[in-house]
Amino acid sequence: MRRLFHRQQSRWLNWTQVTKVARWLPVFALILAASLFAIDRWVSYQAQKQLFTQVEQIDKFDVAVVLGTSKYLGKILNEYYSHRMDAAIELYNEGKVAHFLLSGDNAHRSYNEPWTMKRDLLRAEVPEEKIFLDYAGFRTLDSVVRAKEIFDTDNFLIISQKFHCERALFIAKSHNINASCFAVPGPSRHSGWKVRVREVFARAKAVLDIYVINAQPKFLGPKEPILNADHDNTESELELSLEETEALDDITH
């Protein structure tokens, strides 16, 4: 009888603990939402002075860092990609940018963000000696920090969408890197709200990386200065030839 009573009492205590926790869940959710909103607004505020939306506002830069993304979403051209590349070509033609650092993921031979971007710049008649590739731009932090630490440029222009620019500039400022950003349009066919929601959490992760984890790029190494480089046309084994990538593009799309 005593064991039965204690068992029932134990179950009752567990239930009361669950109900107490449940009562606090809305409070925790509210605190989390407020924190995410505050971080999101803080990151945007930090980037205000280095963010530009018109070509006329841009001074001349020796190097522009184009942040990579996939060219296609399925069989549909990704407007995030096309707007970045259109802006890069326009800035070069207007004499605003002298060199490009194309930074992105190189997961495998059929997915190579830097080479895809390079191919489109070559098609736009940007000279190959003006184009440099960073295959270790796995995330924004890697791309921004490696631009200074590996490619030895500390005053560069980033090209991406506004929400991405703001996070990239926040990361740059936190690492004492001089950078500005040209914010290009987002997709015209849809609002992109899903991407924007993900960006809220990406900014929270960026704050965590910088102020708690002290995250560093996945790969660092010896400097490869852009402005002092003798840019030969011999590509590394990771790169594809222009003909190979065009053939892959035709097969896939």
N, C-alpha and C positions, 0 to 999 in steps of 0.2 A: 504493500500500500504506500509506504513511504517512498519507494523507488518510482512508482507511478506518479506521485505528487511532484517529486523533483523533476521528472521528465516533462510533465505538463508545464511546470513553472519555467523550466529552461526554454521550452518552445515559446512561451509567452514573452519571455525577456528578449529572445531573438526577434520576435515580431515587432516588439516596441522599438528595438534598435533600427530595424528596417524602416519603420514609419518615420522615425526621427531623421534618418538620412534622407528619406524621400521628401520630407518637408524642406530640407536645405537645398535640394537639387535646383529649384528655380532660382535661388540666390546664386548658386555656383554658376549656373548658365548665364545669368545676368552679368555677373562679374567677368566671365569669359568674353561675352559679347562686347562689353564696354572696353575691355582690354584690347581686343582685336580692332575695334573701331579707333581707339586712341592711337595704337601703333600705326594703323593705316594712314590716319591723318598726319601723324608726326613724320612719317617717311615722305609723304607728299610735300609737307611744309619744308623739309630739309632740302628738297631739290628745286625749289622755286627759282632761285637766281641763276641756275645753270641749265635751265630747260628752255628750249626754243622750238617754235612751231612754224616759222617762216624762214625760207632760204635767205631772205634779205637780212635777217637778224644774225646770221652766222658769220663770224670772223673766219679768216683763213686758218686752217689746221694742217699740220704736216701729216697727221695720221687720223683716220676715222676707223673706229672699231664697229663692225657690223655684227650684231648678235644673231646667231644662227637659229633657225627653226626649220621644220620640214617644208619642202617646196609644195608638196601635195598632201591633201587630206583625202585618202582613198584615191580617186581619180580626178578630184576637184583641186584646182589651183588654190593654194593657201594664200589668202589676201594679206595675212600678217607678213608672209615672206615677200610677196610681190611688191607691197608698199615699201618695205625696207630697201629692196634692191632698186626700185624706181628712184627713191630718194638718194641713194648712194650714187647712182649714175648722174642724176641731176646736179648734185653737189660737185661732182668731179667736172662736169661740163661747164659749170659756172665758176670754176677755179677756186672753189671753197676748200677742197680737199686735195692733197697731193698723193697720199698713199692710203691703201686700205689694209687693215688687219681683219681677216674674216675668221671669226671665232665660233666654233660649234662642235657638235658631237661627230665622232667618226666610228660609229658602233660596228660597222662591218662594210665590206666592199660595195654593197648595194645601197648603203645609207651613209652618206658622207656630206655633211652640211657644208664644211668649208669649200670642198671642191665643187659642189653644186653652185654655190655663190660665185666662185671664181669663174666657172664656165659662163655664167650669165654676164659677168663683167667683161670677159673677153669678147663675148658676142656684141657687147655695147662699145667695143673698140677701146676699152681701157687697157693700156699697155701692161704686159705681164710683169715687167719689172716694178710696177707700182703696186703689185698685189702680194700680200704675205698671208700665210695660213697658220692658224692655231688649231690643231686637232684635239687639244686637251681642254677645250672650252665646254666642259660637261655641264656646267651650270653658270649662272651669272657671276657668282663670286669668282670662279676660276677665270672666266674671260676677263674680268676687270682687273684683278690682281696680277694675272700673268701678263697683261698688256704693259704693266710697269716693270714687274720683276724679271720677265724673260725678254720682252721685246724692247725694253728700255725707253719707253715713252711715258712721260708724266704730264702731258698736256694734250689730251686727245678728245676727239668728238665721238660719242656713242650714237649709233643709229638704231632706233627701235620704236615701238609704240609708247605712248605717254606713260601708261601704268608701269611698263617695264623700265622705261627711262628713270622713273622716280626711284625704283628699287636699286637700279644700277648706280645711280648717283649717290644714294645713301650708302651703299657699300664702298664706293670710291672715297667718299668723304671720311668714312670710318677708318679707312686705311691710308689716310693722308695722301690721296691721289688727286691730282688736278684733272678734272674731267668735266665736259659739258655734254648735253644730249640734244639731238634733233628728234623731236617727237613726230612720228609719221602717223597717218590715219590708220584706224583699225578696219575691220571688215565692213563692207557696205551692205552685204546681204542679210546680216543678222546683228544683233546688239552686242554679242560677245560677253553677255553677263556671266556665263559659266566660267569663262577665263578670268573675268574680274573677281569672281568669288574665290577662285583658286589663288588669285594674287593676294588676297587678304591673308591667307594662311602662309603664303610664300614670304610675305613681309614679316610675319611673326617669326617664321623660321630664320630669316635673315638676322633679326634682332638677337635671337637665341644663338646663332652662329657667331656673331660678333662679340656680344657682351657676356656670354656664358661659356660656350664651347671653345671660343677662339679658333674657329674652323679655318683651315688653310686650303689652298688649291690641292687637288689630288696629286698633281705632278708639278714639280718645279725642276730647275736645272740651270745650266749655264746660260748666260745672256746671249741673245741673238738680236742685236740692235737693228732696228729697221732703217734708221736714217744713215747708218754707217755701213750697211751691208752691201757687199757685192752680190747682187741678186742673180744667181745663176739659174738656169732653167732646168737643172737636174732635180727632179722631185724624189722624195723618199719612197720607200717601198710601200708606205701606207697610201700613197696617192694613186689615183687612176689617171690614165691619159684622157685627153679631151674626147678622143674618138670612143674610148671604152665607156665613159660616162654617158655620152650621147646615145650609144647603143643600148645601154641599160635603161636609159630614160624612155627610149622608143618602145622597148619590150614591155616595160612596166606600165607605161601610160599610153 
